[in-house]
Amino acid sequence: TYVPKSTVSGSTFDWISAVVYGAATGNTVSGNGTITNTLINGSRTDSAVVVYTITPTSNGCTGEPFSLRVKVMPLPEIASQRLKDTICSNTTVGITISSTSTNVSYLWTSVVTQGAGVTGNTSITTATANPNITDVLVNNGNVVAKVVYTIRIFGPSGCEGDTKKDSVYILPKVSQAVAGPDQLLCNQSSANLTANTPLIGVGKWTQYGGPAATITNANVPNTTVTGLVGDNTYKFLYTIDDGTGCAPTIDSTIIVNRPDITTPHAGRDTTICDMTAVANNILILRANAVTRSFEAATWKLVSQPAGSNGVFSSLTDPNATFSFDKPGTYKLVWQISNDAGCTPKTDTVTIKVYVKPVAGAVILGQTNVCAGTDVTFTSPSYTG
């Protein structure tokens, strides 16, 4: 819109127009008063020029014509290309914007129009020359989500061109696989697996280590495995896949099946006949040693004479020494256990201790007796 003006009050204006350059349309060939043409540049790359020649008239006198030169800038066109219409969660949206015009810039906004829990979508409020939208979209919901991008383009003069809309669908994330805790078993032939039931996708068990075992139903999260043998380690993978080509989630669990605990041998029962306070009051034990790294053995004193104080030099040495201080019967247990908490095995060795015999004085009750008469002897100070 253009309103002609003059320093002469009451002037009127007649005008004519012509396109002198480019592919402009919308100009009225002639008219008077205010110019209200809507000019359109048919080119997307080149500007156009329309010239209006305006002649003022006042009191019947025609004034000097003057020109109004209007440059019509081209409106830039816009195009865009997506890597995919539907993407996996946690994937780059991959929209590339292009234009046949040069020196253009872009703005875009994004709105989630379907689903919930989508993160990563952005809106640009300051024009940028970067033609790539690289948002990484994450769908935390349980259904397919949709994000709509509205893209605007601006030419070098600031004129806004076309608007383009791009819709991207985001698949929900595959449920995270949780295979369950590792297991430490006691010489079992079977075990229960304890994976999670997926909300998105289907879970499946596979074995990737150890002797071959039988998975009862590979598609059941809490299936059983059979055919286990002691003293072996079994490794299983639990994979959840939704069948869309998106990355599956994987977790593993390990079953360690301990063998039967080593049979303990505490040694032969022993009798000590000549214990004194300073001699023959220590015994070297002769139990079997533990050779497996996951087993441990220990000595226990389960019974001893009243008031005695039996002591081991080491509770874990199969050849420890055992010290005793009173005569009587001592019962020692050699116990072997393992890291799986299996029922320990034990063996008992019995030590019978006697003090050293000591002869005492013999006292004769009578020195002279008749033939055939009983004689009484006493020995009040003997030991043994």
Secondary structure, DSSP 8 states (H G I E B T S, - for coil): -B----SSTT-EEEEEEEEEESSEE---SEEESSB----EE--SSS-EEEEEEEEEEETTEE---EEEEEEE------EEEES-SEE-TTEE--EEEE-SSSS-EEEEEEEEEESS-EE----EEEEES--EE--EEEE-SSS-EEEEEEEEEE-TTS-EEEEEEEEEEE------------EEEES-SEEE------SSSEEEEEEEESS--EES-TT-TT-EEE---SSEEEEEEEEEE-SSSS--EEEEEEEEEE-----------EEEEEE-SSSS-EEE--------TTEEEEEEEEE--TT---EES-SS-TT-EEE--SSEEEEEEEEEEETT----EEEEEEEEEEE--B----EES-S---TT----EE-TT-B-
